[in-house]
């Protein structure tokens, strides 16, 4: 029972950055914007989040710095793709490259430094429940924020008028524009929300998951978050399931190595990324048979007619 509780606890913590980053990208893609710069926004959030927490001693300020860094990177992406109608794929890849380099510059003086990890909640009675007590009721604020964002995102997209408008912009921006909706403004807010979520996901890594800074600590999680959006068919519920599945793969391969499984450690470490490739191939094959569930205008620039 203790082993099960420990595995469940670590799976939830490993899945949280994937869920946060993927939720932001889901909203952006629902608006018709494909942002491949998630990895760059995450690593910038990690660098700025750690710097803010280290200099001030406040986890909250560190998280706010991470969100601000993600939003700033997303604003640059929005300027290129929405303001100048640049290619979204090329702009996103550029954003990732810039983020990786700039984060190394910002975090250069913090390499090897440590901070206090984000405090964890303790709810009397509930936190002491067997098996699920610590996993559900003794987590840090980032985990609860991810659950809250999941519920709010699902409600917004499918239970609110604003979500209906956002999905309409993603499917047919010209019709939405003809009805009087500001397509580029809606897409801008969606992209900034995605950047904020990616920055928060990145900040979670040095502030709670591993409370120290090391260059490149996102380790490809931004790319996995992108794959999760496709895996989920752009649905928040499936996105959460996918995030925890991928988190479980990441954690179980560590336990398998600890148990002495007779496989090269490089293969075990690559398992989450191999699983990503397999899932994308399977999902793509299913899409060809059942038709794509992606927003119709995903990745297409919109220039309003004058």
SEFI-280528 format. One record per residue (C-alpha): residue in three letters; x, y, z; residue number from 1; chain. Coordinates in pm, 1 decimal, padded with zeros to 6 digits, always signed. Layout:
N
+-----+----------+----------+----------+-----+---+
!   r !        X !        Y !        Z !   k ! c !
+-----+----------+----------+----------+-----+---+
! ALA !        X !        Y !        Z ! NUM ! A !
...
+-----+----------+----------+----------+-----+---+
This chain:
306
+-----+----------+----------+----------+-----+---+
!   r !        X !        Y !        Z !   k ! c !
+-----+----------+----------+----------+-----+---+
! UNK ! +00000.0 ! +00000.0 ! +00000.0 !   1 ! A !
! UNK ! +00285.8 ! +00237.9 ! +00080.0 !   2 ! A !
! UNK ! +00444.2 ! +00171.5 ! -00259.6 !   3 ! A !
! UNK ! +00113.3 ! +00230.8 ! -00436.2 !   4 ! A !
! UNK ! +00065.8 ! +00561.1 ! -00252.4 !   5 ! A !
! UNK ! +00419.8 ! +00671.0 ! -00336.5 !   6 ! A !
! UNK ! +00376.6 ! +00584.4 ! -00705.8 !   7 ! A !
! UNK ! +00040.0 ! +00762.7 ! -00724.5 !   8 ! A !
! UNK ! +00187.1 ! +01069.5 ! -00558.4 !   9 ! A !
! UNK ! +00480.6 ! +01089.0 ! -00797.4 !  10 ! A !
! UNK ! +00261.8 ! +01023.8 ! -01103.7 !  11 ! A !
! UNK ! +00043.3 ! +01322.1 ! -01014.0 !  12 ! A !
! UNK ! +00342.2 ! +01549.9 ! -00962.7 !  13 ! A !
! UNK ! +00510.1 ! +01434.8 ! -01284.9 !  14 ! A !
! UNK ! +00188.4 ! +01489.0 ! -01481.8 !  15 ! A !
! UNK ! +00113.6 ! +01839.4 ! -01352.6 !  16 ! A !
! UNK ! +00348.4 ! +02034.9 ! -01585.4 !  17 ! A !
! UNK ! +00219.8 ! +01835.5 ! -01883.6 !  18 ! A !
! UNK ! -00141.7 ! +01909.7 ! -01791.4 !  19 ! A !
! UNK ! -00079.5 ! +02281.6 ! -01736.2 !  20 ! A !
! UNK ! +00111.6 ! +02334.4 ! -02060.6 !  21 ! A !
! UNK ! -00127.2 ! +02121.9 ! -02266.9 !  22 ! A !
! UNK ! -00434.5 ! +02307.2 ! -02135.1 !  23 ! A !
! UNK ! -00292.9 ! +02637.9 ! -02253.2 !  24 ! A !
! UNK ! -00206.5 ! +02497.1 ! -02594.0 !  25 ! A !
! UNK ! -00552.7 ! +02340.5 ! -02620.7 !  26 ! A !
! UNK ! -00719.8 ! +02679.3 ! -02582.0 !  27 ! A !
! UNK ! -00482.8 ! +02840.7 ! -02832.9 !  28 ! A !
! UNK ! -00542.2 ! +02566.7 ! -03089.9 !  29 ! A !
! UNK ! -00917.7 ! +02583.2 ! -03034.9 !  30 ! A !
! UNK ! -00886.1 ! +02944.1 ! -03147.4 !  31 ! A !
! UNK ! -00702.7 ! +02831.8 ! -03460.7 !  32 ! A !
! UNK ! -00344.4 ! +02913.2 ! -03354.9 !  33 ! A !
! UNK ! -00075.5 ! +02644.2 ! -03363.1 !  34 ! A !
! UNK ! +00202.5 ! +02743.5 ! -03125.1 !  35 ! A !
! UNK ! +00502.4 ! +02511.8 ! -03142.5 !  36 ! A !
! UNK ! +00688.9 ! +02734.4 ! -02898.3 !  37 ! A !
! UNK ! +00551.1 ! +02562.8 ! -02586.7 !  38 ! A !
! UNK ! +00893.3 ! +02423.1 ! -02497.4 !  39 ! A !
! UNK ! +01050.2 ! +02767.9 ! -02521.8 !  40 ! A !
! UNK ! +00778.7 ! +02928.1 ! -02308.7 !  41 ! A !
! UNK ! +00810.8 ! +02652.5 ! -02049.3 !  42 ! A !
! UNK ! +01186.9 ! +02682.7 ! -02012.2 !  43 ! A !
! UNK ! +01160.0 ! +03060.8 ! -01984.6 !  44 ! A !
! UNK ! +00896.2 ! +03015.5 ! -01716.4 !  45 ! A !
! UNK ! +01130.9 ! +02778.6 ! -01534.0 !  46 ! A !
! UNK ! +01427.1 ! +03017.6 ! -01549.3 !  47 ! A !
! UNK ! +01234.9 ! +03330.0 ! -01451.5 !  48 ! A !
! UNK ! +01032.8 ! +03142.7 ! -01190.9 !  49 ! A !
! UNK ! +01343.3 ! +03012.5 ! -01017.4 !  50 ! A !
! UNK ! +01513.8 ! +03352.5 ! -01037.1 !  51 ! A !
! UNK ! +01209.7 ! +03524.6 ! -00884.7 !  52 ! A !
! UNK ! +01176.8 ! +03271.1 ! -00603.5 !  53 ! A !
! UNK ! +01550.2 ! +03265.4 ! -00528.8 !  54 ! A !
! UNK ! +01583.0 ! +03644.1 ! -00513.0 !  55 ! A !
! UNK ! +01267.7 ! +03707.0 ! -00309.6 !  56 ! A !
! UNK ! +01226.6 ! +03385.9 ! -00113.6 !  57 ! A !
! UNK ! +00862.6 ! +03364.5 ! -00223.5 !  58 ! A !
! UNK ! +00720.6 ! +03071.8 ! -00419.4 !  59 ! A !
! UNK ! +00420.6 ! +03283.2 ! -00516.9 !  60 ! A !
! UNK ! +00638.1 ! +03556.0 ! -00667.8 !  61 ! A !
! UNK ! +00840.6 ! +03290.0 ! -00846.4 !  62 ! A !
! UNK ! +00524.9 ! +03142.1 ! -00996.4 !  63 ! A !
! UNK ! +00409.6 ! +03490.6 ! -01099.1 !  64 ! A !
! UNK ! +00746.4 ! +03552.6 ! -01267.6 !  65 ! A !
! UNK ! +00711.7 ! +03224.0 ! -01455.2 !  66 ! A !
! UNK ! +00364.0 ! +03315.8 ! -01577.4 !  67 ! A !
! UNK ! +00483.6 ! +03662.6 ! -01680.5 !  68 ! A !
! UNK ! +00774.1 ! +03511.0 ! -01876.5 !  69 ! A !
! UNK ! +00540.2 ! +03274.6 ! -02059.2 !  70 ! A !
! UNK ! +00298.0 ! +03555.5 ! -02140.5 !  71 ! A !
! UNK ! +00583.9 ! +03774.4 ! -02268.5 !  72 ! A !
! UNK ! +00707.1 ! +03498.3 ! -02499.8 !  73 ! A !
! UNK ! +00351.3 ! +03436.9 ! -02617.9 !  74 ! A !
! UNK ! +00311.6 ! +03809.0 ! -02689.3 !  75 ! A !
! UNK ! +00613.9 ! +03795.3 ! -02920.6 !  76 ! A !
! UNK ! +00462.3 ! +03496.7 ! -03097.3 !  77 ! A !
! UNK ! +00128.8 ! +03679.0 ! -03127.4 !  78 ! A !
! UNK ! +00299.4 ! +03984.2 ! -03274.4 !  79 ! A !
! UNK ! +00457.7 ! +03770.6 ! -03544.1 !  80 ! A !
! UNK ! +00165.4 ! +03544.7 ! -03629.8 !  81 ! A !
! UNK ! -00136.6 ! +03765.7 ! -03562.4 !  82 ! A !
! UNK ! +00002.9 ! +04110.8 ! -03621.5 !  83 ! A !
! UNK ! +00234.0 ! +04031.1 ! -03912.9 !  84 ! A !
! UNK ! +00060.0 ! +03712.4 ! -04035.2 !  85 ! A !
! UNK ! +00389.0 ! +03519.0 ! -04023.2 !  86 ! A !
! UNK ! +00396.1 ! +03142.3 ! -04059.9 !  87 ! A !
! UNK ! +00285.8 ! +02989.3 ! -03729.4 !  88 ! A !
! UNK ! +00503.4 ! +02677.6 ! -03751.5 !  89 ! A !
! UNK ! +00823.2 ! +02870.0 ! -03823.9 !  90 ! A !
! UNK ! +00744.6 ! +03132.4 ! -03559.0 !  91 ! A !
! UNK ! +00678.8 ! +02867.8 ! -03294.9 !  92 ! A !
! UNK ! +01001.8 ! +02682.6 ! -03366.8 !  93 ! A !
! UNK ! +01190.9 ! +03011.0 ! -03350.4 !  94 ! A !
! UNK ! +01028.8 ! +03086.6 ! -03016.1 !  95 ! A !
! UNK ! +01152.0 ! +02754.1 ! -02878.4 !  96 ! A !
! UNK ! +01508.1 ! +02815.2 ! -02997.1 !  97 ! A !
! UNK ! +01511.6 ! +03168.1 ! -02852.6 !  98 ! A !
! UNK ! +01361.0 ! +03048.8 ! -02525.2 !  99 ! A !
! UNK ! +01618.5 ! +02773.7 ! -02478.7 ! 100 ! A !
! UNK ! +01904.8 ! +03015.0 ! -02539.3 ! 101 ! A !
! UNK ! +01766.1 ! +03303.0 ! -02334.1 ! 102 ! A !
! UNK ! +01680.6 ! +03078.6 ! -02039.6 ! 103 ! A !
! UNK ! +02040.0 ! +02958.4 ! -02028.6 ! 104 ! A !
! UNK ! +02153.2 ! +03321.0 ! -02012.7 ! 105 ! A !
! UNK ! +01906.5 ! +03413.5 ! -01737.8 ! 106 ! A !
! UNK ! +01971.2 ! +03103.1 ! -01530.4 ! 107 ! A !
! UNK ! +02347.9 ! +03095.3 ! -01578.3 ! 108 ! A !
! UNK ! +02420.3 ! +03249.4 ! -01238.4 ! 109 ! A !
! UNK ! +02172.2 ! +03020.8 ! -01060.1 ! 110 ! A !
! UNK ! +02315.4 ! +02684.8 ! -01165.0 ! 111 ! A !
! UNK ! +02360.5 ! +02465.6 ! -00858.0 ! 112 ! A !
! UNK ! +02155.1 ! +02691.3 ! -00630.6 ! 113 ! A !
! UNK ! +01867.0 ! +02544.2 ! -00431.6 ! 114 ! A !
! UNK ! +01547.2 ! +02684.8 ! -00282.8 ! 115 ! A !
! UNK ! +01275.3 ! +02562.0 ! -00052.2 ! 116 ! A !
! UNK ! +01017.9 ! +02355.6 ! -00241.6 ! 117 ! A !
! UNK ! +00663.1 ! +02487.3 ! -00266.3 ! 118 ! A !
! UNK ! +00472.2 ! +02411.8 ! +00056.3 ! 119 ! A !
! UNK ! +00223.4 ! +02128.3 ! +00050.8 ! 120 ! A !
! UNK ! -00127.8 ! +02140.0 ! +00187.0 ! 121 ! A !
! UNK ! -00236.7 ! +01935.1 ! +00484.5 ! 122 ! A !
! UNK ! -00608.4 ! +01884.3 ! +00537.2 ! 123 ! A !
! UNK ! -00685.0 ! +01718.9 ! +00871.3 ! 124 ! A !
! UNK ! -00830.0 ! +01368.3 ! +00841.4 ! 125 ! A !
! UNK ! -00836.7 ! +01376.9 ! +00460.8 ! 126 ! A !
! UNK ! -00457.6 ! +01393.2 ! +00422.7 ! 127 ! A !
! UNK ! -00426.3 ! +01089.0 ! +00648.4 ! 128 ! A !
! UNK ! -00657.7 ! +00865.4 ! +00447.5 ! 129 ! A !
! UNK ! -00488.2 ! +00543.3 ! +00331.1 ! 130 ! A !
! UNK ! -00375.1 ! +00514.9 ! -00032.2 ! 131 ! A !
! UNK ! -00521.7 ! +00842.9 ! -00159.8 ! 132 ! A !
! UNK ! -00479.4 ! +01081.9 ! +00132.6 ! 133 ! A !
! UNK ! -00138.0 ! +01225.3 ! +00047.7 ! 134 ! A !
! UNK ! -00193.6 ! +01201.0 ! -00328.1 ! 135 ! A !
! UNK ! -00514.3 ! +01404.8 ! -00330.8 ! 136 ! A !
! UNK ! -00510.5 ! +01616.7 ! -00015.9 ! 137 ! A !
! UNK ! -00143.1 ! +01688.4 ! +00053.9 ! 138 ! A !
! UNK ! -00025.7 ! +01837.9 ! -00274.2 ! 139 ! A !
! UNK ! +00124.8 ! +02177.9 ! -00348.0 ! 140 ! A !
! UNK ! -00067.7 ! +02469.6 ! -00494.9 ! 141 ! A !
! UNK ! +00047.0 ! +02398.7 ! -00851.7 ! 142 ! A !
! UNK ! -00135.2 ! +02064.6 ! -00855.5 ! 143 ! A !
! UNK ! -00458.7 ! +02217.4 ! -00730.3 ! 144 ! A !
! UNK ! -00420.0 ! +02503.9 ! -00978.2 ! 145 ! A !
! UNK ! -00394.7 ! +02250.5 ! -01262.2 ! 146 ! A !
! UNK ! -00717.6 ! +02080.9 ! -01150.1 ! 147 ! A !
! UNK ! -00893.0 ! +02416.1 ! -01119.3 ! 148 ! A !
! UNK ! -00773.9 ! +02525.7 ! -01464.2 ! 149 ! A !
! UNK ! -00891.3 ! +02195.7 ! -01610.0 ! 150 ! A !
! UNK ! -01243.2 ! +02245.9 ! -01476.5 ! 151 ! A !
! UNK ! -01258.7 ! +02613.2 ! -01576.9 ! 152 ! A !
! UNK ! -01127.1 ! +02541.5 ! -01926.0 ! 153 ! A !
! UNK ! -01381.7 ! +02265.3 ! -01984.9 ! 154 ! A !
! UNK ! -01661.7 ! +02488.7 ! -01857.4 ! 155 ! A !
! UNK ! -01548.6 ! +02785.3 ! -02066.2 ! 156 ! A !
! UNK ! -01514.4 ! +02593.2 ! -02391.5 ! 157 ! A !
! UNK ! -01841.6 ! +02400.0 ! -02373.7 ! 158 ! A !
! UNK ! -02068.8 ! +02581.8 ! -02128.8 ! 159 ! A !
! UNK ! -02012.7 ! +02950.9 ! -02200.8 ! 160 ! A !
! UNK ! -02089.8 ! +03187.9 ! -02484.5 ! 161 ! A !
! UNK ! -01727.3 ! +03300.8 ! -02494.1 ! 162 ! A !
! UNK ! -01611.7 ! +02943.4 ! -02548.7 ! 163 ! A !
! UNK ! -01857.6 ! +02901.4 ! -02833.6 ! 164 ! A !
! UNK ! -01723.0 ! +03215.6 ! -02997.8 ! 165 ! A !
! UNK ! -01362.7 ! +03101.1 ! -02950.7 ! 166 ! A !
! UNK ! -01436.8 ! +02764.1 ! -03112.0 ! 167 ! A !
! UNK ! -01616.9 ! +02939.1 ! -03396.7 ! 168 ! A !
! UNK ! -01308.3 ! +03153.7 ! -03455.3 ! 169 ! A !
! UNK ! -01097.2 ! +02838.7 ! -03470.3 ! 170 ! A !
! UNK ! -01327.5 ! +02669.0 ! -03718.5 ! 171 ! A !
! UNK ! -01421.8 ! +02959.2 ! -03946.8 ! 172 ! A !
! UNK ! -01259.0 ! +03293.7 ! -03868.0 ! 173 ! A !
! UNK ! -01402.1 ! +03465.2 ! -04175.6 ! 174 ! A !
! UNK ! -01759.5 ! +03386.8 ! -04072.4 ! 175 ! A !
! UNK ! -01686.2 ! +03498.8 ! -03717.2 ! 176 ! A !
! UNK ! -01538.5 ! +03821.9 ! -03852.4 ! 177 ! A !
! UNK ! -01845.7 ! +03877.3 ! -04070.5 ! 178 ! A !
! UNK ! -02061.9 ! +03847.0 ! -03757.6 ! 179 ! A !
! UNK ! -01863.8 ! +04125.5 ! -03594.3 ! 180 ! A !
! UNK ! -01625.9 ! +03933.7 ! -03368.2 ! 181 ! A !
! UNK ! -01266.7 ! +04047.6 ! -03334.4 ! 182 ! A !
! UNK ! -01087.9 ! +03736.0 ! -03456.8 ! 183 ! A !
! UNK ! -00735.8 ! +03856.9 ! -03393.2 ! 184 ! A !
! UNK ! -00825.9 ! +03990.9 ! -03048.8 ! 185 ! A !
! UNK ! -00981.6 ! +03658.1 ! -02949.0 ! 186 ! A !
! UNK ! -00680.7 ! +03470.1 ! -03080.9 ! 187 ! A !
! UNK ! -00448.6 ! +03707.7 ! -02896.1 ! 188 ! A !
! UNK ! -00612.6 ! +03632.3 ! -02561.0 ! 189 ! A !
! UNK ! -00605.7 ! +03260.3 ! -02635.4 ! 190 ! A !
! UNK ! -00234.1 ! +03273.0 ! -02718.9 ! 191 ! A !
! UNK ! -00154.5 ! +03477.2 ! -02405.8 ! 192 ! A !
! UNK ! -00350.0 ! +03229.5 ! -02193.7 ! 193 ! A !
! UNK ! -00149.5 ! +02947.5 ! -02349.3 ! 194 ! A !
! UNK ! +00172.2 ! +03130.6 ! -02273.5 ! 195 ! A !
! UNK ! +00071.0 ! +03188.5 ! -01912.7 ! 196 ! A !
! UNK ! -00010.5 ! +02819.8 ! -01865.9 ! 197 ! A !
! UNK ! +00319.4 ! +02714.9 ! -02025.2 ! 198 ! A !
! UNK ! +00511.0 ! +02959.0 ! -01804.1 ! 199 ! A !
! UNK ! +00334.4 ! +02824.6 ! -01494.4 ! 200 ! A !
! UNK ! +00412.3 ! +02468.5 ! -01603.0 ! 201 ! A !
! UNK ! +00777.1 ! +02559.7 ! -01643.7 ! 202 ! A !
! UNK ! +00789.5 ! +02738.0 ! -01307.7 ! 203 ! A !
! UNK ! +00649.6 ! +02427.5 ! -01139.9 ! 204 ! A !
! UNK ! +00964.1 ! +02230.9 ! -01225.4 ! 205 ! A !
! UNK ! +01221.9 ! +02429.8 ! -01021.0 ! 206 ! A !
! UNK ! +00975.4 ! +02554.4 ! -00758.6 ! 207 ! A !
! UNK ! +00809.8 ! +02225.4 ! -00663.2 ! 208 ! A !
! UNK ! +00914.5 ! +01922.4 ! -00867.6 ! 209 ! A !
! UNK ! +01293.0 ! +01956.9 ! -00828.8 ! 210 ! A !
! UNK ! +01373.8 ! +02272.0 ! -00626.0 ! 211 ! A !
! UNK ! +01689.1 ! +02375.5 ! -00808.2 ! 212 ! A !
! UNK ! +01777.9 ! +02516.6 ! -01148.3 ! 213 ! A !
! UNK ! +01954.9 ! +02335.1 ! -01429.0 ! 214 ! A !
! UNK ! +01966.6 ! +02439.0 ! -01792.6 ! 215 ! A !
! UNK ! +01721.7 ! +02252.4 ! -02014.9 ! 216 ! A !
! UNK ! +01526.5 ! +02109.5 ! -01723.7 ! 217 ! A !
! UNK ! +01200.1 ! +02097.5 ! -01922.4 ! 218 ! A !
! UNK ! +01356.7 ! +01801.6 ! -02109.8 ! 219 ! A !
! UNK ! +01109.0 ! +01800.2 ! -02399.8 ! 220 ! A !
! UNK ! +00794.1 ! +01827.9 ! -02189.0 ! 221 ! A !
! UNK ! +00668.7 ! +02106.5 ! -02414.5 ! 222 ! A !
! UNK ! +00672.0 ! +01871.5 ! -02712.6 ! 223 ! A !
! UNK ! +00485.9 ! +01606.3 ! -02514.6 ! 224 ! A !
! UNK ! +00225.2 ! +01870.2 ! -02423.5 ! 225 ! A !
! UNK ! +00177.1 ! +01942.8 ! -02792.8 ! 226 ! A !
! UNK ! +00130.4 ! +01573.5 ! -02862.2 ! 227 ! A !
! UNK ! -00123.1 ! +01549.2 ! -02579.1 ! 228 ! A !
! UNK ! -00347.7 ! +01805.2 ! -02747.0 ! 229 ! A !
! UNK ! -00362.6 ! +01588.9 ! -03059.2 ! 230 ! A !
! UNK ! -00400.7 ! +01273.5 ! -02850.5 ! 231 ! A !
! UNK ! -00700.3 ! +01424.7 ! -02669.1 ! 232 ! A !
! UNK ! -00882.2 ! +01523.3 ! -02989.8 ! 233 ! A !
! UNK ! -00886.9 ! +01877.7 ! -02849.8 ! 234 ! A !
! UNK ! -01107.7 ! +01773.7 ! -02553.4 ! 235 ! A !
! UNK ! -01008.8 ! +01875.9 ! -02196.3 ! 236 ! A !
! UNK ! -01123.7 ! +01551.5 ! -02031.9 ! 237 ! A !
! UNK ! -00920.3 ! +01332.2 ! -02263.1 ! 238 ! A !
! UNK ! -00631.2 ! +01573.6 ! -02222.9 ! 239 ! A !
! UNK ! -00623.0 ! +01510.7 ! -01847.5 ! 240 ! A !
! UNK ! -00630.3 ! +01134.3 ! -01901.7 ! 241 ! A !
! UNK ! -00346.4 ! +01158.9 ! -02151.8 ! 242 ! A !
! UNK ! -00137.2 ! +01380.1 ! -01922.9 ! 243 ! A !
! UNK ! -00161.1 ! +01132.4 ! -01636.0 ! 244 ! A !
! UNK ! -00091.3 ! +00839.3 ! -01866.0 ! 245 ! A !
! UNK ! +00227.5 ! +01001.2 ! -01992.3 ! 246 ! A !
! UNK ! +00319.9 ! +01099.8 ! -01637.8 ! 247 ! A !
! UNK ! +00272.5 ! +00738.5 ! -01531.7 ! 248 ! A !
! UNK ! +00503.8 ! +00618.1 ! -01808.6 ! 249 ! A !
! UNK ! +00771.6 ! +00863.5 ! -01692.8 ! 250 ! A !
! UNK ! +00750.5 ! +00750.2 ! -01331.9 ! 251 ! A !
! UNK ! +00712.6 ! +00377.3 ! -01390.3 ! 252 ! A !
! UNK ! +01027.2 ! +00365.5 ! -01599.4 ! 253 ! A !
! UNK ! +01215.8 ! +00505.0 ! -01298.1 ! 254 ! A !
! UNK ! +01069.5 ! +00235.6 ! -01074.3 ! 255 ! A !
! UNK ! +01157.0 ! -00025.4 ! -01336.6 ! 256 ! A !
! UNK ! +01518.4 ! +00092.0 ! -01336.1 ! 257 ! A !
! UNK ! +01522.5 ! +00080.8 ! -00956.8 ! 258 ! A !
! UNK ! +01390.2 ! -00274.9 ! -00965.9 ! 259 ! A !
! UNK ! +01681.9 ! -00376.1 ! -01187.8 ! 260 ! A !
! UNK ! +01485.1 ! -00452.7 ! -01502.8 ! 261 ! A !
! UNK ! +01726.1 ! -00596.1 ! -01759.2 ! 262 ! A !
! UNK ! +01698.9 ! -00315.3 ! -02013.5 ! 263 ! A !
! UNK ! +01953.1 ! -00045.0 ! -02098.8 ! 264 ! A !
! UNK ! +01884.1 ! +00271.7 ! -01895.5 ! 265 ! A !
! UNK ! +01883.7 ! +00476.3 ! -02218.2 ! 266 ! A !
! UNK ! +01586.2 ! +00274.6 ! -02343.2 ! 267 ! A !
! UNK ! +01399.1 ! +00325.6 ! -02016.0 ! 268 ! A !
! UNK ! +01465.8 ! +00699.2 ! -02020.2 ! 269 ! A !
! UNK ! +01339.7 ! +00722.8 ! -02378.3 ! 270 ! A !
! UNK ! +01012.3 ! +00542.4 ! -02298.9 ! 271 ! A !
! UNK ! +00797.4 ! +00857.8 ! -02251.4 ! 272 ! A !
! UNK ! +00912.9 ! +00994.6 ! -02587.1 ! 273 ! A !
! UNK ! +00874.3 ! +00659.8 ! -02762.4 ! 274 ! A !
! UNK ! +00521.9 ! +00641.3 ! -02620.5 ! 275 ! A !
! UNK ! +00457.1 ! +00988.9 ! -02762.1 ! 276 ! A !
! UNK ! +00560.6 ! +00878.1 ! -03110.5 ! 277 ! A !
! UNK ! +00351.5 ! +00560.9 ! -03093.0 ! 278 ! A !
! UNK ! +00044.5 ! +00751.8 ! -02976.1 ! 279 ! A !
! UNK ! +00079.3 ! +01010.6 ! -03253.0 ! 280 ! A !
! UNK ! +00108.9 ! +00738.1 ! -03518.5 ! 281 ! A !
! UNK ! -00198.1 ! +00555.8 ! -03386.3 ! 282 ! A !
! UNK ! -00401.6 ! +00875.1 ! -03354.8 ! 283 ! A !
! UNK ! -00305.2 ! +00983.5 ! -03706.1 ! 284 ! A !
! UNK ! -00415.4 ! +00647.4 ! -03845.5 ! 285 ! A !
! UNK ! -00749.4 ! +00675.5 ! -03668.0 ! 286 ! A !
! UNK ! -00792.8 ! +01032.7 ! -03791.8 ! 287 ! A !
! UNK ! -00758.7 ! +00919.7 ! -04153.1 ! 288 ! A !
! UNK ! -01045.0 ! +00676.8 ! -04101.7 ! 289 ! A !
! UNK ! -01280.2 ! +00888.5 ! -03891.5 ! 290 ! A !
! UNK ! -01188.5 ! +01237.3 ! -04010.7 ! 291 ! A !
! UNK ! -00993.7 ! +01504.7 ! -03825.6 ! 292 ! A !
! UNK ! -01131.2 ! +01661.5 ! -03508.5 ! 293 ! A !
! UNK ! -00887.3 ! +01952.5 ! -03528.5 ! 294 ! A !
! UNK ! -01018.3 ! +02308.9 ! -03564.3 ! 295 ! A !
! UNK ! -01067.8 ! +02372.3 ! -03934.9 ! 296 ! A !
! UNK ! -00847.0 ! +02682.7 ! -03948.1 ! 297 ! A !
! UNK ! -00569.4 ! +02552.7 ! -03723.5 ! 298 ! A !
! UNK ! -00236.3 ! +02700.7 ! -03827.2 ! 299 ! A !
! UNK ! -00384.9 ! +02931.7 ! -04091.1 ! 300 ! A !
! UNK ! -00315.4 ! +03304.5 ! -04071.8 ! 301 ! A !
! UNK ! -00614.8 ! +03537.4 ! -04071.4 ! 302 ! A !
! UNK ! -00602.4 ! +03875.4 ! -04239.8 ! 303 ! A !
! UNK ! -00932.5 ! +04068.1 ! -04214.8 ! 304 ! A !
! UNK ! -01071.5 ! +04201.8 ! -04538.3 ! 305 ! A !
! UNK ! -01068.8 ! +04576.9 ! -04565.5 ! 306 ! A !
+-----+----------+----------+----------+-----+---+
